[in-house]
């Protein structure tokens, strides 16, 4: 994203150590004052939703045109857990045996970032391109992994409450701005792990986006 919210060193009444170790946060962890700060921050994060949705629509149309596969938002914007530095992460399911063909198809339009392990004990191809100044990362998952990811995201969409989204995003913000890099990287994954039994907690090196 191009917008950056200026913050002072984070003050919090939360027990971040306990929450990071537990890998979840509840409304009951918050005082009223802390939750109001969290809610205000979350509303700031939502200010760019309309623009990002337009960019995502444009990027999705391009991906469909290039690959013949309809993508899904598999990142933090799709779950409304993004920070202001987040890019857009889109995914498609693509047959493993056709990956060489996919690379050739996408070569004129994207930068190939490599083949990366997934938390489903498989791998994905990752490509990058830009739409209106927003970085788009495209992951080509196996067909099976993409189906699992879609089920997981459907579950998050229908089950995760607004209060949980506010609380999760606030903790993510606090960990990042406190410089707790490893805990921040782990926290970005807790929602996926909570709603997906197939998720693998083995650390996988990734970029440090939000």
C-alpha positions as CSV (number, residue, x, y, z in Angstrom):
1,X,0.0,0.0,0.0
2,X,1.1,3.6,-0.5
3,X,-0.6,5.0,2.7
4,X,1.3,4.9,6.0
5,X,-0.3,5.7,9.3
6,X,2.1,7.6,11.6
7,X,2.1,6.2,15.1
8,X,4.0,6.8,18.4
9,X,5.8,3.9,20.0
10,X,2.9,1.6,20.9
11,X,1.3,1.7,24.3
12,X,-0.9,-1.2,25.3
13,X,-2.5,-2.7,28.4
14,X,-2.5,-6.1,26.7
15,X,-0.3,-9.0,27.9
16,X,1.4,-9.4,24.5
17,X,3.6,-12.2,25.8
18,X,0.7,-14.3,26.9
19,X,-1.3,-13.6,23.7
20,X,1.6,-14.4,21.4
21,X,2.2,-17.6,23.2
22,X,-1.5,-18.6,23.1
23,X,-1.7,-17.7,19.4
24,X,-5.2,-16.1,19.7
25,X,-6.7,-13.0,21.3
26,X,-10.3,-12.5,22.6
27,X,-12.4,-9.4,23.3
28,X,-12.1,-10.4,27.0
29,X,-8.3,-9.7,26.9
30,X,-9.1,-6.0,26.4
31,X,-10.0,-3.2,28.7
32,X,-12.7,-0.8,27.2
33,X,-10.1,1.8,26.6
34,X,-7.8,-0.6,24.8
35,X,-10.5,-1.9,22.6
36,X,-11.6,1.6,21.6
37,X,-8.0,2.3,20.5
38,X,-8.1,-1.0,18.6
39,X,-11.4,-0.2,16.9
40,X,-10.2,3.3,15.9
41,X,-7.0,1.8,14.3
42,X,-9.1,-0.9,12.5
43,X,-11.3,1.8,11.0
44,X,-8.2,3.6,9.7
45,X,-7.2,0.3,8.0
46,X,-10.6,0.1,6.3
47,X,-10.2,3.6,4.8
48,X,-8.6,2.2,1.6
49,X,-11.0,-0.7,1.1
50,X,-12.8,0.7,-1.9
51,X,-9.6,1.6,-3.7
52,X,-8.0,-1.8,-3.0
53,X,-11.2,-3.6,-4.0
54,X,-11.0,-1.8,-7.4
55,X,-7.3,-2.7,-7.8
56,X,-8.0,-6.3,-6.8
57,X,-10.8,-6.5,-9.4
58,X,-8.5,-5.2,-12.1
59,X,-5.7,-7.6,-11.1
60,X,-8.1,-10.5,-10.9
61,X,-9.3,-9.8,-14.4
62,X,-5.8,-9.7,-15.7
63,X,-4.9,-13.0,-14.1
64,X,-8.0,-14.7,-15.5
65,X,-7.1,-13.4,-18.9
66,X,-3.5,-14.6,-18.7
67,X,-4.0,-18.0,-17.1
68,X,-7.7,-19.0,-17.7
69,X,-8.1,-19.4,-13.9
70,X,-10.1,-17.2,-11.6
71,X,-8.0,-16.1,-8.6
72,X,-9.1,-15.6,-5.0
73,X,-7.7,-13.2,-2.5
74,X,-5.7,-15.4,-0.1
75,X,-4.0,-12.6,1.9
76,X,-4.8,-10.3,4.7
77,X,-6.9,-7.9,2.7
78,X,-9.3,-10.7,1.8
79,X,-9.8,-11.5,5.5
80,X,-9.9,-7.8,6.5
81,X,-6.8,-8.3,8.7
82,X,-4.4,-6.1,6.7
83,X,-2.2,-3.3,7.9
84,X,-1.4,-0.2,5.8
85,X,1.8,-1.8,4.4
86,X,0.1,-4.9,3.1
87,X,0.1,-5.7,-0.6
88,X,-2.5,-7.9,-2.3
89,X,-2.1,-11.7,-2.4
90,X,-4.1,-13.6,-4.9
91,X,-4.0,-17.3,-5.6
92,X,-5.1,-19.8,-8.2
93,X,-5.2,-23.5,-8.4
94,X,-3.0,-24.8,-11.2
95,X,-1.9,-28.4,-12.2
96,X,1.6,-29.1,-11.2
97,X,2.4,-30.8,-14.4
98,X,1.6,-27.6,-16.3
99,X,3.8,-25.2,-14.3
100,X,6.3,-24.7,-17.0
101,X,3.6,-23.6,-19.3
102,X,2.3,-21.2,-16.7
103,X,5.7,-19.6,-16.3
104,X,5.9,-19.0,-20.1
105,X,2.4,-17.5,-20.1
106,X,3.1,-15.1,-17.3
107,X,6.6,-14.2,-18.3
108,X,5.6,-11.1,-20.4
109,X,3.4,-9.8,-17.6
110,X,5.0,-10.6,-14.2
111,X,8.2,-11.2,-12.4
112,X,8.8,-14.7,-11.3
113,X,9.7,-14.8,-7.6
114,X,10.4,-18.5,-7.3
115,X,9.0,-21.8,-6.1
116,X,8.3,-21.8,-2.4
117,X,7.2,-24.4,0.1
118,X,3.7,-24.2,1.5
119,X,2.2,-25.0,4.8
120,X,0.5,-27.9,3.2
121,X,3.8,-29.8,2.6
122,X,3.7,-29.0,-1.1
123,X,5.0,-26.0,-3.1
124,X,3.7,-23.0,-5.0
125,X,5.0,-20.7,-7.7
126,X,5.0,-17.0,-6.9
127,X,4.8,-14.2,-9.4
128,X,4.6,-10.4,-8.9
129,X,3.2,-7.5,-10.8
130,X,1.9,-4.0,-10.1
131,X,-1.5,-2.4,-10.6
132,X,-1.9,1.3,-9.9
133,X,1.1,1.3,-7.7
134,X,0.0,-1.7,-5.6
135,X,2.1,-4.8,-5.6
136,X,0.2,-7.9,-6.5
137,X,1.6,-11.3,-5.5
138,X,0.1,-14.3,-7.4
139,X,0.6,-17.7,-5.9
140,X,0.0,-20.8,-8.2
141,X,-1.0,-23.5,-5.7
142,X,-1.7,-27.1,-6.5
143,X,-5.4,-27.7,-7.3
144,X,-5.8,-29.5,-4.1
145,X,-4.2,-26.8,-1.9
146,X,-6.3,-24.1,-3.6
147,X,-9.5,-26.0,-2.7
148,X,-8.4,-26.3,0.9
149,X,-7.4,-22.6,1.0
150,X,-10.9,-21.7,-0.4
151,X,-12.6,-23.8,2.3
152,X,-10.5,-22.2,5.0
153,X,-11.2,-18.6,3.7
154,X,-15.0,-19.4,3.5
155,X,-14.8,-20.5,7.1
156,X,-13.0,-17.3,8.2
157,X,-15.5,-15.2,6.2
158,X,-18.5,-16.8,7.9
159,X,-17.1,-17.5,11.4
160,X,-14.7,-14.8,12.4
161,X,-16.5,-11.9,14.1
162,X,-15.8,-8.2,13.7
163,X,-14.5,-8.0,17.3
164,X,-12.1,-10.8,16.6
165,X,-10.8,-9.1,13.4
166,X,-10.3,-5.8,15.3
167,X,-8.5,-7.6,18.2
168,X,-6.3,-9.6,15.8
169,X,-5.3,-6.6,13.7
170,X,-4.5,-4.5,16.8
171,X,-2.2,-7.2,18.1
172,X,-0.5,-7.6,14.7
173,X,0.1,-3.8,14.7
174,X,1.5,-3.8,18.2
175,X,3.9,-6.7,17.5
176,X,5.1,-5.1,14.3
177,X,5.6,-1.6,15.7
178,X,7.3,-3.1,18.8
179,X,9.9,-4.7,16.6
180,X,9.0,-8.2,17.7
181,X,9.7,-9.6,14.2
182,X,9.4,-13.3,14.8
183,X,6.3,-13.1,16.9
184,X,4.8,-10.7,14.3
185,X,5.6,-13.2,11.5
186,X,3.9,-16.0,13.5
187,X,0.9,-13.9,14.4
188,X,0.1,-13.2,10.7
189,X,-0.6,-16.9,10.4
190,X,-2.7,-17.7,13.5
191,X,-6.1,-17.1,11.8
192,X,-5.3,-19.5,9.0
193,X,-4.1,-22.2,11.5
194,X,-7.2,-21.7,13.6
195,X,-9.6,-22.3,10.8
196,X,-7.6,-24.9,8.8
197,X,-6.7,-28.4,10.3
198,X,-4.3,-29.1,7.4
199,X,-2.2,-26.0,8.2
200,X,1.4,-26.8,9.0
201,X,3.2,-24.6,11.6
202,X,6.7,-25.4,10.3
203,X,8.4,-22.0,9.7
204,X,8.8,-21.0,6.1
205,X,10.9,-18.0,5.1
206,X,8.7,-15.3,3.5
207,X,9.0,-11.6,2.8
208,X,8.1,-9.2,5.7
209,X,4.9,-7.6,4.3
210,X,1.8,-7.2,6.4
